[in-house]
């Protein structure tokens, strides 16, 4: 696996190479690729999950003729991207609770949603569901909304600093 995790081509190539390695090694050992497990290649699931991040719209399990173990992992990760509830839970876990300060949590959650939409290039219904989770319309927050939330976060941090002095 390469050091760079940002390239769609590298994700595709790494996955295709891993599937081919499994098939060749299984043939050498004389077992089905479905039954073949190689502890030296324990990063197979990570490679497949990275592939799903970039190619979640395509059926890569079928396209690359993946063994069932990898195909299941691909589909699981793919479903987590297309399910708004799972995406929201994942983003909430990344953002954390930010203590009792909604004023700090909201801008961080909005940034996480915007980043998720950019990274996965999500369709309109998924975008709408993510923005609805923070009470914004399907089009997302306006520039004014971003400014208000940023000011709200700054005020919260100022209040925290004053309380800690």
Long-range contacts (C-beta under 8 A, 24 or more apart in sequence): 1-43, 1-46, 1-47, 5-50, 8-54, 8-55, 11-47, 11-50, 11-51, 11-53, 11-54, 11-55, 12-51, 12-54, 12-55, 12-60, 14-47, 14-50, 14-51, 15-47, 15-48, 15-50, 15-51, 15-60, 15-64, 16-64, 18-44, 18-47, 18-48, 18-70, 19-64, 19-65, 19-66, 19-67, 19-70, 22-67, 22-70, 23-67, 33-67, 34-67, 34-68, 34-69, 36-67, 37-69, 44-70, 45-70, 45-73, 48-73, 48-74, 48-77, 49-73, 49-74, 49-77, 52-77, 52-78, 52-81, 53-77, 53-81, 53-119, 53-120, 56-81, 56-82, 56-120, 81-120, 82-126, 84-126, 84-129, 84-130, 84-133, 87-116, 87-126, 87-129, 87-130, 88-129, 88-130, 88-133, 91-116, 91-130, 101-156, 101-160, 103-152, 103-153, 103-155, 103-156, 104-153, 104-156, 104-157, 106-134, 106-149, 106-152, 106-153, 107-149, 107-150, 107-152, 107-153, 109-133, 109-134, 110-134, 110-136, 110-141, 110-146, 110-149, 113-140, 114-140
